[in-house]
Amino acid sequence: MFRIIVNRKNIIIPSQPPSGTRDFLPGEAELIDRVSGILLEEFSKWGYKRVITPSIDFLNLFLLSSEAAELFKVADISTGELLSFRSDFTPQIGRTSSVLRNTSVLPYKFSYCGPVLRNFDPVLGKPREIWQVGAELIGPESPESDAELIIMGIESLKRLNIKDFSVDIGNVEFFRGIVSDIDESVRKKIEEFILRKDSSGLNGFLAGVSLPSDKKEVISELPFIFGEKSVIKKAWKMASNEAAKNAIETLERVVSYIKSYKLEEYITIDLGEIRGLNYYTGTIFECFMPHVGYEIFGGGRYNNLIGMFGENCAGAGFAINLDILGRYVDSCAPKKKDFLVFNKTSDKKSEAKIVMFLRKAGYYVESNFMDYGYLEVIQYMQENNMENIIYINEDAILLKNINTNKEEKFKTVSDMQKYMRTFKN
């Protein structure tokens, strides 16, 4: 065994984190906390309870929903077993649900919040660390349960005062039904073209394969099965077997249930969307905003996942991309910090009395220990969204709102405490 001895004095540590990751500064971190809190609270109103899963888990678990090349792998030093950093919450929640089957009654409604790590090539411009809030519904298999997740996603965005968005709804079983009688190698090529929405490439390929002309015509239409109510009528004409027809019936019930909540203005139909074909088993959906290249949230039905851990059980879920969503949330203004205490005397007891009194009363209070002058403290407060300064000097205690310039002076801490009992900012 060889050891590489590194002279730590010569190590150069980059000033930036690895490509595809980033540091969240206080304002950004506060936004993530605030938005995720609102979303989790909204989910809880629908009965979804938060779970926390390990940030590292068995490699084979994440291979259920992720490609091996996308995983950050590490070896367990005690067993040699391959592990991976979390790339997806759903397989972990599937395992948890399987364990609960022996002790708890279905359905299980879970929510979660945290980062996932995916080893994308930084050249692609995709983030490697993605903060998510999501929900999983385990047990029901009805189209209405699919619709509940979509409705909850829509209501969550409305709660954040986001108005201009659309949820595209499809069903992978429609595509499976259309191509079920086609040779696998041909089917795979058709799948590749439709995933890329490459209609010209698809038509060129179809011209060179031996298929009935009516079948070719139906397949060539798949990238364009997108829009509103008329799309479903068109899909009925294309459906030639029970699998495709069942997919349309499911879609109609999903749309009908969403309409009962008067949210149809937010949805479109996309039966040409076939992402996650090896994972999803029915309804799929994605939410987009104009001029935003990434989905805001996405998910679908995965009825085969939980069976990987034992007795099978239906499941569906979705995840919201907090990194993307946070850029467009403008209704959640940062909470104003209440007070900064700036003590220019040697009397630390008076300062402590003021701080303890205010915190006990429920205010946010920060002490400043820098050797600043008054103007430097004001600059710090402005940069950190603070409103009120308590300036302690040898002559008096000054309370001032730096935005309105309203101020009060007190001779003693007791005088100030009396005033603060009736204080309104």
C-alpha positions in Angstrom: 0.0 0.0 0.0 1.3 3.4 -0.9 0.6 6.6 1.0 0.7 10.0 -0.6 2.0 12.6 1.8 0.7 16.1 1.1 2.3 19.2 2.3 -0.8 21.0 3.6 1.0 24.3 3.5 1.0 24.1 -0.3 -2.6 23.1 -0.7 -4.6 25.6 -2.7 -8.3 25.5 -2.0 -10.6 27.1 -4.6 -12.5 30.1 -3.5 -15.7 28.7 -5.2 -17.6 25.5 -4.5 -17.6 22.7 -7.2 -19.3 23.4 -10.5 -23.0 22.8 -10.3 -23.2 23.8 -6.6 -23.3 27.1 -4.8 -23.3 28.8 -1.5 -26.7 30.2 -0.3 -26.0 33.5 1.4 -28.3 34.6 4.3 -31.0 36.2 2.2 -31.1 33.3 -0.2 -31.2 30.7 2.6 -33.9 32.7 4.4 -35.9 32.6 1.1 -35.5 28.8 0.8 -36.6 28.4 4.4 -39.6 30.7 4.0 -40.8 29.2 0.7 -40.3 25.6 1.9 -42.2 26.4 5.1 -45.1 27.8 3.2 -45.2 24.7 0.9 -44.9 22.2 3.7 -47.7 24.0 5.5 -49.9 23.9 2.4 -49.2 20.2 2.0 -50.1 19.6 5.7 -53.6 21.0 5.0 -54.1 18.1 2.6 -52.9 15.6 5.2 -49.3 15.2 4.1 -46.8 14.8 7.0 -43.1 15.5 6.7 -40.5 12.7 6.8 -36.7 13.0 6.9 -34.6 10.5 4.9 -30.9 9.8 5.0 -28.7 12.0 2.8 -26.7 8.9 1.9 -28.1 5.5 1.1 -27.5 2.3 -0.7 -26.5 2.7 -4.4 -29.0 0.1 -5.6 -31.8 2.1 -4.0 -31.2 5.2 -6.1 -30.7 3.1 -9.3 -34.4 2.5 -9.2 -35.0 6.0 -10.4 -31.6 7.4 -11.5 -28.9 6.4 -14.0 -25.7 5.1 -12.5 -23.7 7.9 -14.1 -25.8 10.5 -12.4 -25.0 9.3 -8.9 -22.3 10.5 -6.5 -20.9 7.2 -5.3 -18.9 6.3 -2.1 -17.8 3.1 -0.5 -18.9 2.2 3.0 -15.5 1.8 4.8 -17.0 -0.8 7.2 -18.6 -3.1 4.7 -17.2 -2.1 1.3 -20.7 -1.7 0.0 -21.4 1.0 -2.5 -23.5 3.9 -1.3 -24.7 7.1 -3.0 -25.6 10.5 -1.9 -29.4 11.1 -2.3 -30.4 11.7 -5.9 -34.2 11.3 -5.3 -36.4 11.2 -2.3 -39.0 8.8 -3.8 -37.2 5.5 -3.6 -36.4 6.1 0.1 -40.1 6.9 0.7 -41.1 3.8 -1.2 -38.9 1.7 1.1 -40.4 3.4 4.2 -43.9 2.8 2.9 -43.0 -0.9 2.4 -41.9 -1.2 6.0 -45.1 0.5 7.3 -47.4 -1.9 5.4 -47.3 -4.4 8.4 -48.2 -1.8 11.0 -50.1 1.1 9.5 -53.3 1.5 7.5 -53.1 3.0 4.0 -53.0 5.6 2.6 -49.7 7.1 3.5 -49.3 10.8 2.8 -45.7 12.0 3.1 -43.9 15.3 2.4 -40.2 16.1 2.4 -37.7 18.9 2.0 -34.0 18.9 1.3 -31.3 18.7 -1.3 -30.7 16.0 -3.9 -27.3 15.5 -5.6 -27.0 14.5 -9.3 -23.7 14.1 -11.0 -24.5 16.0 -14.2 -21.8 17.2 -16.5 -21.2 20.9 -15.5 -20.9 21.7 -19.2 -24.6 21.1 -19.6 -25.3 24.0 -17.2 -27.5 21.9 -15.0 -27.2 22.3 -11.2 -25.8 19.2 -9.4 -27.4 20.1 -6.1 -31.1 20.8 -6.2 -33.3 21.8 -3.3 -36.7 20.2 -3.4 -40.0 20.2 -1.5 -42.3 17.3 -2.5 -45.2 15.0 -1.6 -45.9 11.3 -2.1 -49.3 9.6 -1.9 -49.0 5.8 -1.3 -52.0 3.5 -1.6 -54.7 5.0 -3.9 -54.6 4.2 -7.6 -57.5 6.3 -8.8 -57.1 9.1 -11.3 -58.6 11.4 -8.7 -55.6 10.8 -6.4 -53.3 11.8 -9.3 -55.4 14.9 -9.7 -55.1 15.7 -6.0 -51.3 16.0 -6.4 -51.7 18.3 -9.4 -54.2 20.4 -7.6 -52.0 20.7 -4.6 -49.1 21.8 -6.8 -51.3 24.5 -8.4 -52.6 25.7 -5.1 -49.1 25.8 -3.7 -47.9 28.2 -6.4 -51.0 30.3 -6.0 -50.2 30.5 -2.3 -46.9 32.0 -3.3 -48.7 34.5 -5.5 -47.3 32.9 -8.7 -49.9 33.3 -11.5 -48.4 32.7 -14.9 -47.7 29.0 -15.1 -49.1 25.9 -16.8 -49.2 22.2 -15.8 -48.8 19.8 -18.7 -50.6 16.5 -18.0 -50.0 13.2 -19.9 -50.1 9.5 -19.5 -47.3 7.2 -20.5 -49.6 4.3 -21.0 -51.1 6.0 -24.1 -47.7 5.8 -25.9 -47.2 2.2 -24.6 -50.5 1.3 -26.0 -49.8 2.9 -29.4 -46.5 1.0 -29.9 -47.3 -2.2 -28.0 -47.4 -4.3 -31.2 -44.1 -2.9 -32.6 -40.7 -4.6 -32.5 -38.7 -3.5 -29.5 -35.7 -2.1 -31.4 -38.1 0.0 -33.6 -40.0 1.0 -30.5 -36.9 2.3 -28.8 -35.9 4.4 -31.8 -39.4 5.9 -31.9 -39.2 6.7 -28.2 -35.9 8.5 -28.7 -37.3 10.8 -31.4 -40.5 11.6 -29.4 -38.5 12.3 -26.3 -36.5 14.9 -28.3 -39.7 16.2 -30.0 -37.9 15.5 -33.3 -40.8 15.2 -35.7 -38.7 15.4 -38.9 -36.3 12.7 -37.6 -39.2 10.6 -36.6 -40.8 10.8 -40.0 -37.6 10.0 -41.7 -37.2 6.9 -39.5 -40.7 5.8 -40.1 -40.3 6.0 -43.8 -37.6 3.3 -43.6 -39.4 0.8 -41.4 -42.1 -1.7 -42.3 -45.3 -0.7 -40.6 -48.8 -0.2 -41.7 -49.4 3.3 -43.1 -52.2 4.0 -40.6 -49.8 3.1 -37.7 -47.1 5.3 -39.1 -49.6 8.2 -39.4 -50.6 7.8 -35.7 -47.0 7.6 -34.5 -46.0 10.7 -36.6 -48.8 12.6 -34.8 -47.5 11.8 -31.3 -45.2 14.8 -30.9 -48.2 17.1 -31.6 -50.8 15.7 -29.2 -50.6 18.8 -27.1 -53.1 21.4 -26.2 -56.6 21.6 -24.6 -59.9 19.7 -24.8 -59.6 19.0 -28.6 -56.5 17.0 -27.9 -58.5 14.3 -26.0 -60.9 14.0 -29.0 -58.0 13.5 -31.3 -56.4 10.9 -29.0 -59.6 8.8 -29.0 -59.3 8.6 -32.8 -55.7 7.4 -32.5 -56.3 4.8 -29.7 -56.5 1.3 -31.3 -56.3 -0.9 -28.2 -57.4 -1.1 -24.5 -54.2 0.2 -23.0 -54.3 3.5 -25.0 -58.1 3.8 -24.4 -57.7 3.3 -20.6 -55.0 6.0 -20.6 -57.4 8.5 -22.2 -60.2 7.5 -19.7 -57.8 8.1 -16.8 -56.7 11.4 -18.3 -60.4 12.5 -18.7 -61.0 11.7 -15.0 -57.9 13.6 -13.9 -59.0 16.6 -15.9 -62.6 16.4 -14.6 -61.5 16.3 -11.0 -59.2 19.3 -11.5 -62.2 21.1 -13.1 -64.2 20.4 -9.9 -61.7 22.7 -8.1 -62.1 25.3 -10.9 -58.5 25.1 -11.8 -58.7 24.1 -15.5 -57.2 27.4 -16.6 -53.8 26.1 -15.3 -53.7 22.8 -17.2 -52.9 21.6 -20.7 -52.8 18.1 -22.2 -49.6 16.6 -23.5 -49.9 13.0 -24.6 -46.7 13.2 -26.5 -44.7 13.6 -23.3 -43.1 10.2 -22.4 -40.3 11.1 -20.0 -39.5 8.5 -17.4 -41.0 5.7 -19.5 -39.1 3.1 -17.6 -40.2 4.5 -14.2 -43.7 6.0 -14.5 -46.8 3.8 -15.0 -49.6 6.2 -15.8 -50.3 9.9 -15.2 -47.3 12.2 -15.5 -47.2 16.0 -15.2 -44.8 19.0 -15.4 -45.3 22.6 -14.5 -43.6 25.4 -16.5 -43.5 29.2 -16.5 -43.0 31.3 -19.6 -39.3 31.9 -20.6 -38.1 29.4 -17.9 -36.2 26.5 -19.3 -36.6 24.2 -16.3 -39.7 22.7 -14.8 -41.0 24.2 -11.6 -42.4 20.9 -10.4 -43.0 17.5 -11.9 -44.1 14.0 -11.0 -46.4 11.2 -11.8 -47.6 7.7 -11.0 -45.1 4.9 -10.2 -47.1 1.7 -9.3 -44.2 -0.7 -9.6 -41.7 1.0 -7.3 -42.8 -0.2 -3.9 -43.0 -3.8 -5.1 -39.2 -3.7 -5.3 -39.1 -3.8 -1.5 -41.8 -6.6 -1.0 -45.6 -6.4 -1.4 -46.5 -4.0 -4.1 -48.6 -0.9 -3.6 -49.6 2.0 -5.8 -47.8 5.3 -5.5 -47.6 8.8 -7.0 -45.8 12.0 -6.1 -44.2 15.2 -7.3 -41.3 17.5 -6.4 -41.0 21.2 -6.5 -37.6 22.8 -7.5 -37.0 25.4 -4.9 -33.9 26.8 -6.7 -36.0 27.7 -9.7 -39.2 28.6 -7.8 -37.3 31.0 -5.5 -36.3 33.2 -8.4 -39.9 34.1 -9.0 -41.4 34.5 -5.6 -42.0 38.1 -4.9 -44.8 38.0 -2.4 -42.7 36.8 0.5 -40.8 39.9 1.5 -38.1 39.2 4.0 -39.1 39.7 7.6 -37.8 42.9 9.0 -35.3 42.3 11.8 -36.7 44.2 14.8 -33.7 45.7 16.8 -30.0 46.1 16.7 -28.4 47.0 20.0 -25.3 49.2 19.6 -23.5 49.8 22.9 -20.7 52.4 23.0 -20.3 52.2 26.8 -18.6 49.7 29.2 -21.9 49.0 30.8 -22.7 45.5 29.5 -25.3 44.8 32.2 -27.7 47.4 30.8 -27.2 46.0 27.3 -27.9 42.5 28.5 -31.1 43.7 30.3 -32.4 45.3 27.1 -31.6 42.3 24.9 -33.2 39.8 27.4 -36.3 42.0 27.8 -36.9 42.3 24.1 -36.2 38.7 23.2 -38.6 37.6 26.0 -41.2 39.9 24.5 -40.8 38.0 21.2 -38.7 40.5 19.2 -35.7 39.7 17.0 -32.7 41.3 18.6 -29.1 41.5 17.5 -26.0 42.9 19.2 -23.2 44.5 17.2 -19.7 43.9 18.6 -17.8 45.6 15.8 -15.8 48.7 16.5 -18.0 50.8 14.3 -19.1 54.4 14.2 -22.8 55.2 14.0 -22.9 55.6 10.2 -21.2 52.2 9.7 -23.8 50.6 11.9 -26.6 52.2 10.0 -25.1 50.8 6.7 -25.0 47.3 8.3 -28.6 47.6 9.3 -29.7 48.7 5.8 -27.9 45.8 4.2 -29.4 43.3 6.7 -33.0 44.5 6.6 -33.1 45.9 10.1 -35.3 48.8 11.2 -34.7 49.9 14.8 -31.4 50.8 16.5 -31.0 51.0 20.2 -28.0 53.2 20.7 -26.5 53.1 24.2 -24.1 55.9 25.0 -22.9 57.5 28.3 -25.8 60.1 28.3 -28.9 58.2 27.2 -30.4 55.3 25.4 -31.7 56.2 21.9 -34.4 54.2 20.2 -34.6 55.1 16.5 -36.4 53.7 13.4 -33.8 54.3 10.6 -36.5 54.2 7.9 -38.8 56.8 9.4 -36.3 58.6 11.6 -38.8 58.5 14.5 -36.8 58.4 17.8 -37.2 58.2 21.5 -34.6 58.9 24.3 -34.5 57.3 27.7 -32.4 57.9 30.8 -32.6 54.4 32.2 -33.3 50.8 31.1 -36.4 50.8 33.2 -37.8 53.9 31.3 -37.2 52.1 28.1 -38.8 48.9 29.3 -42.0 50.9 30.3 -42.1 52.4 26.8 -41.5 49.1 25.0 -44.6 47.5 26.7 -46.7 49.8 24.5 -44.3 49.9 21.5 -45.7 49.7 18.0 -43.2 49.8 15.2 
